[in-house]
Amino acid sequence: MEHKVTFILAMVLMLVLSALVEGQTETCDVQAKARKNCGFSGITRKECEDRGCCFNNKVRGVPWCFHKQVVEAAEEEEEDCPF
């Protein structure tokens, strides 16, 4: 009986978490001052991207390897369906 309860609670938790994440996307379009460091001094583009992070070395004094930013996905316009 306990296994069934644990399983049901796990399923409910997964459904809640998936609903929270739905409609979100990640982007590397992060303002320089808002970057959160994901690497170390001297990290290469490949090393950074292998970590799943973004690399942009165009701005001095900020992290070049940084975490992606989570943003709300643009809502798609629903097309009128004749059916």
URSUL-V298803 format. One record per pair of residues at least 24 apart in sequence whose ideal C-beta (glycine too) atoms are under 10 Angstrom apart, sorted by the first residue. I is the first residue (numbers start at 0). J is the second residue. D is the distance in whole Angstrom. If there is no record, write none. Layout:
# URSUL-V298803
i = (I;I)
j = (J;J)
d = (D;D)
This chain:
# URSUL-V298803
i = (20;21;22;22;22;22;22;23;23;23;23;24;24;24;24;24;24;24;25;25;25;25;25;25;25;25;26;26;26;26;26;27;27;27;27;27;27;27;27;28;28;28;28;28;29;29;29;29;29;29;29;29;29;30;30;30;31;31;31;31;31;31;31;31;32;32;32;33;33;33;34;34;34;34;34;34;34;34;35;35;35;35;35;36;36;36;36;36;36;37;37;37;37;37;37;38;38;38;38;38;39;40)
j = (69;72;70;71;72;73;74;69;70;71;72;67;68;69;70;71;72;73;51;53;66;67;68;69;70;72;53;67;68;69;70;52;53;54;55;65;66;67;68;53;55;67;68;70;53;55;61;62;65;66;67;68;70;58;61;68;55;57;58;59;60;61;62;65;58;60;61;61;65;68;58;61;62;63;64;65;66;68;62;65;66;67;68;61;62;63;64;65;66;62;63;64;65;66;67;62;63;64;65;66;64;64)
d = (9;9;10;6;5;9;8;5;7;6;6;9;10;7;6;8;5;9;9;9;9;4;7;6;8;10;8;6;6;8;6;9;4;8;7;8;9;6;8;9;10;9;7;8;7;9;10;10;6;8;7;5;10;10;9;9;8;9;4;9;8;5;9;9;9;10;7;9;9;7;9;5;5;9;9;4;8;9;7;6;5;9;9;9;4;9;7;6;8;7;9;5;5;5;9;7;7;3;8;10;8;10)
